[in-house]
Amino acid sequence: MSRPNSHPSMHRSRCAQRGVVLVVALIFLLLITLLALSASGHTLLQERMAGNLRDAQKAEMAAEMALRGAEWRLWKASSDSAASNCGTTVIVGCYSYDPANPIAHVENFRASAGWVIDGATEYKGSSGSYDYTTLNGSSLSAAEKKLAALAKNPRYIIEDLGPEVPPGAGAAHESGVTSSAGAGPTSTGRRIYRITARATGGGPSIRVLESTFAGKAQ
């Protein structure tokens, strides 16, 4: 006995089912692709954020290094010289502070958002010959040098704010110069300096730091 042929409508139903499976599979493939692209984009964003944070930290550490280097030079100048104010001792990158007549390039160096070098001293280590953009003479590998090097050497400016005045020895203002006669000691024997340092990381990040330093005045 011959087997009867399948009904044509049943054959069409099976074909339609196979078509639906294909469509569903394509939809799931598309969704998986979108998820993979999203995860990849998120990973790249996190990597860029980590790189920017590292660059900013390098810039801040470089500015801190320049501050300490300038402080060391002031301390050395005040220890070795008869006087340590800008007018009588050659302190590189030092300007006498006058609140009534601010120096334009000093104010620009302190407040500018971009990279400025006008009137600033380049900091190249205690020896004055170290290049932080190439890290010459270090024991790092070529790849490590590329990662650790700065885009530019740090810069700093020193402002001589005048002699330090004891409490109650006159009207207080930023330079510490004013004091009235007969009000007791007019100076503690120290001069006050404001140091502003500006530095980059390995890329476009810029950090500006300031400190005050008391040096011996003789």
C-alpha positions as CSV (number, residue, x, y, z in Angstrom):
1,M,0.0,0.0,0.0
2,S,1.4,3.3,-0.9
3,R,1.8,6.1,1.7
4,P,-0.5,9.0,1.1
5,N,1.3,12.3,0.3
6,S,1.4,14.9,3.0
7,H,-1.1,17.6,2.8
8,P,0.2,20.7,1.0
9,S,-0.9,23.1,3.9
10,M,1.2,21.1,6.4
11,H,4.2,21.4,4.1
12,R,3.8,25.2,3.9
13,S,3.4,25.4,7.7
14,R,6.8,23.7,8.2
15,C,8.5,26.1,5.7
16,A,7.0,29.1,7.5
17,Q,8.3,27.8,10.9
18,R,11.8,27.5,9.5
19,G,11.6,31.1,8.2
20,V,10.5,32.4,11.7
21,V,13.5,30.6,13.3
22,L,15.8,32.3,10.9
23,V,14.3,35.7,11.6
24,V,14.5,35.1,15.4
25,A,18.2,34.0,15.1
26,L,19.1,37.1,13.1
27,I,17.4,39.3,15.7
28,F,19.3,37.6,18.5
29,L,22.5,38.0,16.5
30,L,21.8,41.7,16.1
31,L,21.2,42.1,19.8
32,I,24.4,40.3,20.7
33,T,26.3,42.5,18.3
34,L,24.9,45.7,19.8
35,L,25.7,44.5,23.3
36,A,29.3,43.7,22.2
37,L,29.7,47.1,20.6
38,S,28.3,48.8,23.7
39,A,30.7,46.9,26.0
40,S,33.6,47.7,23.7
41,G,32.8,51.4,23.7
42,H,32.4,51.4,27.5
43,T,35.8,49.7,27.9
44,L,37.5,52.3,25.6
45,L,35.9,55.1,27.5
46,Q,37.1,53.7,30.8
47,E,40.6,53.4,29.3
48,R,40.6,57.0,28.1
49,M,39.4,58.2,31.5
50,A,42.1,56.2,33.3
51,G,44.7,57.7,30.9
52,N,43.5,61.2,31.5
53,L,43.6,60.7,35.2
54,R,47.1,59.4,35.1
55,D,48.2,62.4,32.9
56,A,46.6,64.8,35.4
57,Q,48.4,63.1,38.3
58,K,51.7,63.4,36.5
59,A,51.1,67.1,35.9
60,E,50.3,67.7,39.6
61,M,53.4,65.7,40.7
62,A,55.6,67.7,38.3
63,A,54.2,71.0,39.6
64,E,54.9,69.8,43.1
65,M,58.4,68.9,42.1
66,A,59.0,72.4,40.7
67,L,57.7,74.0,43.9
68,R,60.0,72.0,46.1
69,G,62.9,72.7,43.7
70,A,62.3,76.5,43.9
71,E,62.0,76.3,47.7
72,W,65.3,74.5,47.9
73,R,66.9,77.3,45.7
74,L,65.5,79.9,48.0
75,W,66.7,78.1,51.1
76,K,70.2,77.8,49.6
77,A,70.2,81.5,48.6
78,S,69.1,82.6,52.1
79,S,71.8,80.4,53.7
80,D,74.6,81.4,51.4
81,S,73.9,85.1,50.8
82,A,74.1,88.3,52.8
83,A,70.4,88.9,51.9
84,S,67.8,86.9,50.1
85,N,65.4,89.4,48.7
86,C,65.1,89.9,44.9
87,G,66.6,93.3,45.0
88,T,70.0,92.3,46.5
89,T,70.5,88.6,45.6
90,V,70.2,87.1,42.2
91,I,67.3,84.6,42.6
92,V,66.3,83.3,39.1
93,G,62.7,83.9,38.3
94,C,62.1,86.2,41.3
95,Y,60.0,89.4,41.2
96,S,59.3,91.9,44.0
97,Y,55.6,91.9,44.8
98,D,53.8,95.2,44.7
99,P,50.0,95.0,45.2
100,A,49.6,98.5,43.7
101,N,51.5,97.6,40.5
102,P,51.0,94.0,39.6
103,I,53.3,92.5,36.9
104,A,51.2,91.4,33.9
105,H,53.2,88.3,33.0
106,V,53.3,87.2,36.6
107,E,49.5,87.5,36.9
108,N,49.1,85.7,33.6
109,F,51.3,82.9,34.7
110,R,49.3,82.4,37.9
111,A,45.8,82.6,36.4
112,S,46.0,81.5,32.7
113,A,44.3,78.3,31.8
114,G,46.7,77.4,29.0
115,W,50.4,76.8,28.9
116,V,52.4,80.0,29.4
117,I,56.1,80.5,29.9
118,D,56.5,84.3,29.8
119,G,58.8,85.4,32.6
120,A,58.9,81.9,34.2
121,T,62.0,79.8,34.9
122,E,62.3,76.4,33.5
123,Y,62.9,73.8,36.2
124,K,65.3,71.1,35.1
125,G,66.2,69.4,38.4
126,S,68.6,70.5,41.1
127,S,71.5,70.4,38.6
128,G,69.7,72.5,36.1
129,S,70.5,70.1,33.3
130,Y,67.8,67.4,33.6
131,D,65.3,67.1,30.8
132,Y,62.0,65.7,32.0
133,T,60.6,65.5,28.4
134,T,63.1,62.7,27.4
135,L,64.3,61.4,30.8
136,N,67.8,61.2,29.5
137,G,70.2,59.2,31.6
138,S,67.5,57.2,33.4
139,S,67.5,53.4,33.7
140,L,64.0,53.1,32.2
141,S,63.3,51.2,29.0
142,A,62.3,53.0,25.8
143,A,58.6,52.1,26.4
144,E,58.8,53.3,30.0
145,K,60.5,56.6,29.0
146,K,57.6,57.3,26.6
147,L,55.1,56.7,29.3
148,A,56.9,58.6,32.1
149,A,58.2,61.6,30.2
150,L,56.5,65.0,30.5
151,A,55.2,67.0,27.5
152,K,57.1,70.1,28.7
153,N,59.6,70.8,31.5
154,P,57.9,72.5,34.6
155,R,58.1,76.3,35.0
156,Y,58.0,78.4,38.1
157,I,57.8,82.1,39.2
158,I,58.9,83.4,42.6
159,E,57.5,86.6,44.2
160,D,59.2,88.3,47.1
161,L,56.4,89.4,49.4
162,G,58.8,91.2,51.8
163,P,59.8,90.7,55.4
164,E,57.6,88.7,57.7
165,V,56.0,90.9,60.3
166,P,55.1,89.5,63.8
167,P,51.4,89.6,64.9
168,G,50.3,93.0,66.1
169,A,53.3,94.8,64.6
170,G,51.3,96.8,62.1
171,A,48.5,96.6,59.6
172,A,48.5,93.2,57.9
173,H,48.5,92.8,54.2
174,E,49.9,90.3,51.7
175,S,53.5,91.6,51.4
176,G,53.9,91.9,55.2
177,V,55.8,95.2,54.8
178,T,53.7,97.7,56.8
179,S,54.3,98.2,60.5
180,S,54.1,101.1,62.8
181,A,57.0,102.6,64.8
182,G,57.1,101.7,68.4
183,A,54.9,98.7,68.0
184,G,57.6,96.2,68.9
185,P,59.7,94.1,66.5
186,T,59.1,95.0,62.9
187,S,60.5,91.8,61.4
188,T,61.0,88.2,62.4
189,G,64.2,88.1,60.4
190,R,62.6,86.1,57.6
191,R,61.3,87.0,54.1
192,I,58.2,85.6,52.7
193,Y,58.0,84.3,49.1
194,R,55.1,83.1,47.0
195,I,56.1,80.4,44.5
196,T,53.8,79.5,41.6
197,A,54.6,76.4,39.5
198,R,53.0,75.2,36.3
199,A,53.5,71.8,34.8
200,T,52.1,69.3,32.2
201,G,51.7,65.6,32.2
202,G,52.6,63.5,29.2
203,G,49.8,65.1,27.3
204,P,47.6,68.2,27.4
205,S,46.9,68.2,31.2
206,I,48.1,71.3,33.0
207,R,48.4,71.9,36.8
208,V,49.2,75.1,38.6
209,L,50.3,74.9,42.3
210,E,51.3,77.6,44.7
211,S,53.2,77.7,48.0
212,T,54.6,80.2,50.4
213,F,58.1,79.9,51.8
214,A,59.9,81.7,54.6
215,G,63.6,82.4,53.9
216,K,66.2,84.0,56.1
217,A,66.7,87.7,55.6
218,Q,70.0,89.2,56.9
